[in-house]
Amino acid sequence: MPTVIGCIADDFSGATDLAGLLARSGVRVSLRLGVPDAPPDQTALFEVIALKCRPAPVEEAVSECREALSWLQRAGAKRFFWRYCSTFDCTPDGNIGPVAKALMNDLDVKQTMYCPAFPENGRAVFMGNLFVG
């Protein structure tokens, strides 16, 4: 069965949180640590690729996320989710925007939505401000 939703996470803990939430739906979820070397085979409906790109230099983060997107596309995914840290970047230049822009270019989309809220983990957005705890 082809993948329906392909997810790219900027760190392992976020990827495991996301995979766990998706698994609650009862649908099979596959969590992959890093971009797989092998072509997609026996993929799950929901595929999550965990990367360590949050603290990486921008060019490296963009490259790795684009590789993950390509793998997910080959797995059949038509919908994509870029899971970034809700407390934002941990590099002075930041990776969230450049990665999102590169993924949008690769997907030929003109706009996306950012939503750092995650109430279950104590993160909420109010009047454009993120509150943690």
Secondary structure as GFF3:
##gff-version 3
##sequence-region A 1 133
A	DSSP	beta_strand	5	9	.	.	.	ID=ss1
A	DSSP	alpha_helix	12	23	.	.	.	ID=ss2
A	DSSP	beta_strand	29	33	.	.	.	ID=ss3
A	DSSP	beta_strand	46	50	.	.	.	ID=ss4
A	DSSP	alpha_helix	58	74	.	.	.	ID=ss5
A	DSSP	beta_strand	79	83	.	.	.	ID=ss6
A	DSSP	alpha_helix	96	107	.	.	.	ID=ss7
A	DSSP	three_ten_helix	119	121	.	.	.	ID=ss8
A	DSSP	beta_strand	123	126	.	.	.	ID=ss9
A	DSSP	beta_strand	129	132	.	.	.	ID=ss10
###
